[in-house]
Amino acid sequence: MDNNAPLNIPALLQQFNLRPSKSLGQNFLVDEKALQKITRIAEISPEDIVLEIGPGFGSLTRHLARLAHQVVAVELDNRLSPALQQVLIPYSNVRIVVGDILSQDINELIQSPTYLVVANIPYYITSLLIRHLLEAKSRPKRLVLTVQAEVAERIYAGPGNMSLLALSVQVYGQPSIQAHLPAGAFYPAPKVDSAVVRVDIHDTPKIPTAQIDTFFQLAKAGFSQKRKMIKNALAAGMQWTPAVCASLLEAAGIDPRRRAETLVLSEWAQLVIVVLQSLRKDKFST
């Protein structure tokens, strides 16, 4: 196999008697220009360790391995392991781990205080994956995520269009949309286009670690019924009275009649402080 030639994914599928899994969102990135673009966006240095999530058949893994000191590739689908092992024989700096990234201890997986994450991920694990990676003791210095274009827009959302996903990312880092990839860059081609999101990680999260669980509780409650005023959404999600929620919001400087999508991260941070102070003082009943 020519190490520099593009992988023939249909041939590998046939050789190993495999079919892409729809339930796992398997659409393999095959366009060489797109693969090179992702590595440029990641800004990989020869000293870097790269955690790749969902390597598939190793198309991107090969590009990462040529640039990085080491690549740790975590693949959920053990059916792909024989093909992946074969493709990556020439690359001694790649370690393949078969398993669910969400059940992996990141600090045991990556023996480095700094590393990069590159992932082509389905929507349904995006928020969970980001929290899993960024709540680890050793956090990556940047994420480069290939996601559906619509999901990329949600991650990058600003005031007026905020989402729980956007908040989940922006607590930990600054996202930017770096590239758009057409559906034809993948095999099999998905029904929608994709985008590459880069997240540069803050030195410290915008919400202190001791407050992060409360933050996510409040945010999930707020977005659970986002058509409602924030006071009513919080009341339903937190099982507090609307009057209590209105009082807390006003104490945080937030109009209780607003909707969750209009609140920016700093306002959520202030609300968390007010709620925790009120809980400690037992000022209200839940």
N, C-alpha and C positions, 0 to 999 in steps of 0.2 A: 504493500500500500504506500503510495506517495504521501509523505507526511504533509506536503504543502497543497495537495490537491483537495478541492472541496469534497466532503463526504457525500456519498450516494445513499441517501437515507432510504429510498424505496428498495434499493438492492440489499441494504442491511436488514430491513424489515423482512424481506423475503428469505434471506440467508438464515436468519434466526427464527423464522416462522412466528413473526410478531405482528400485532396490529396496534396502532395508537389507541390509547385508552381515553375515551371521551370523559369518563368520570374523573380522571386525573388532569384533565385539561391539556393533554399532550399534543402540542403543535410545535414541531421541532424547527428551530431557526436554521435556515440553510443558506441564506443569501450572504455571500462572502463580504460584500461591502458593508452590510449591516453588522456582521460579526466584528469587522475591523473598526467600525464606528463605535461599537460598545467598548472595545478595549481602549480606544482613545479617550472616551468619556470617563472611563475608570481611572485614567492616569496611573498606570501600574509601573512601579519602579522595580529594579532587579532585587531589592531587599524585601519586597512586599510578600506577605502571605495573603492569599485570596481564598475566601470561602465561597464556593459556587454551589448554589442550591438548584437542583433539577438539571443536571448536566445532560440528561437524555442519552444520545449516542456520542457525545463528546465534541460536537462541532465547535462550540465556544471554548470548551476546556483546552483544546489544543492551542488556540490563540493565547489564552491566559497563561498556559504553561511555558510558552516561548518568551514571556515577558517577566513572569513572577519568580520569586525564589521558590515558592511552594504553592500548590493548589490543593485544597481539600474539597473534594466534590461529593456532595451528599445527594444520593438518589433514592427516592421513595420506592420506585418500581423495581423489585428484584429481578423481574423478567429481563430487564435491560442490561443487567450486570455482565453476562458473558460478552455481549457485543461491545460494551463500554470498555471492558478489560482489554479486548483485542485492539480496539482503536487506539488506546492509550499506551500500548506496549512501548513505543519509542520515548515516552516521557517519564523518566524516573522521579521527577519532582511532583508527581500527582499521586495523592492518596484518595482512594475511593472508599466511601462509607455508604453502605446500603442501609437505609432507615428513614424514619420520619424526622425531619429537622425540628419539628415542634416538641419532640420527646428527647432531643439531644441536649446534653449539658454543654453549652457553648464554650465554657471555660476549660472543659476537658477536651473538647474537639479541637480548639485552637490554642496552642501553647505560645501565645504571643500577646503582648500588651496592646499592640495595634495591628489591625488587619482590614482588608476590604471585603465587602460582600457583593457578589454579582449573582443575579437571579432572574430567571424567566419564570414568572409565577402566575398561577391562576388567581382570579379575583378572590375566591372564597377563603384563601388563607392570608391575604395581604395584611390586614390589620393584626391578626394573631401573630404572624411572622415578624412584623416590625416590633411589636412589644417584646416578643421572645428574644430577639436579637439585642434590642436596645436596653432591656432591663438586666442583661447579663452583667456580671462584675466587670468583665473586659468588653467594652463596646467598640464596634468597628469605627474607623475614622470616616468612612463614607459607604453609602449603599448605591448600587446601580441596578435598578429594577426595570425589567421589561414587563409591561402590563398592558391590558387593554387601554386604548386611547381614552375612553370614557373614564376609566379608573384613574389614569394619570391626571386628568383634569380635576377630578375630585380630590386627589392628594394635594394638588397645587392650589386649591380653591382659596379665595380671599374673603374678606368681609362681605356679607350679603349672600354668599353661596357656600358658607362653611358646612362641613360634614363631620361626622364622627371620625371618619378615616383621615380627613385633613388634620384634625386636632391630634389624632394619634401619632401622626408623623411629625407635625410641627412642634410638639412638645420636645422632641429629641433632636431635630435638625431642620435645616433649611432646604426645602425641595425645589427643584427646577426641572422643567421638561426640556431635555437636551436633543431629542430626535423623534421623528415619527417613522414608523415602519409599516409598509403596506402589508395587507394580508398575504400577498404573494411571496413575501420573504420567508414564509413558514411552510412546512409540509407536515401533515395536510394543511391547506390554507384555512384559517379560521374565518368566521363570517364577518369579523370586524378587524379594523386596523389596530395596531399597537403603538406604544410610545415608550421611550426610554427615559426614566426619571432618575435623576441623581439627587441624593440626599446627603448634604454635608453636615456631619454631626456636631452639635453644640458641645462645647467643653463640659458644660453641666446642663442637665435638662431644665426646661423652663418651669417645670413643676417639681418641687423638692421630692425626693424619693419617699419621704414619710407621708406625703400628701397624695401620692399618685393614685392609690386605690380609691380614695374619696373622689378625686378628680374624674376618674373613669366612671364611677358610679353615677355621679351627677351628669356627666356628659351623655352617657347612655340613656339616662332617664329623660334628659332634655330633648334628645333626638328621637326618642321612641315614638313621639307623637308630634312631629315637627310642624304640622299645620296648626297646632294649638299655640296659644300664648305660652311663653316659657314657664310662667307660674303654674299653669294647669298641667303642662307636660311633666314638670318636676313633681307636682303633687301626686299624679298618677304613678309615676315611676318610683318615687321614694316613699310613697304611702304617708305623705304629710298632708296637712290641710292646705288649700290654696292660700289662706290668710298667712300661714306660717311661711310659705314659699315667697309670697309677695314681700313680707317683712325682711326675709333674708336677702332677696334680690335688691331691694331698696337700700339695705345696709351696705351692699356691695357696689352701689351706684349704678344699678341696672334697672331699667324700666321693666316692670313685671309683664307688661303687655307685649314686649318684643318676642320674636321667635328665635329658636336656638340657632338657626343658620346665620343670624345677624350678629351673634356674639363673637368677638375675637378672643384669642387665647388669653390675653392679659385679663380680660373680664372674667373668664372662667377661673383663672388663678385667684383673683380677688374673691370670687364667690366661694371657692374652696376654703380660703382663710376664714371668711365669715361663718361658714357652716361649722367648721371645726371649733372655732371659738364658742359658738352657741352650744354645740354639743358638750363641750367641756364645762360650760357654765350651767348646763341643763336648763336653758332658757325656754325650751319648747318641747312639746311632747310629740313623738312620732306615732 
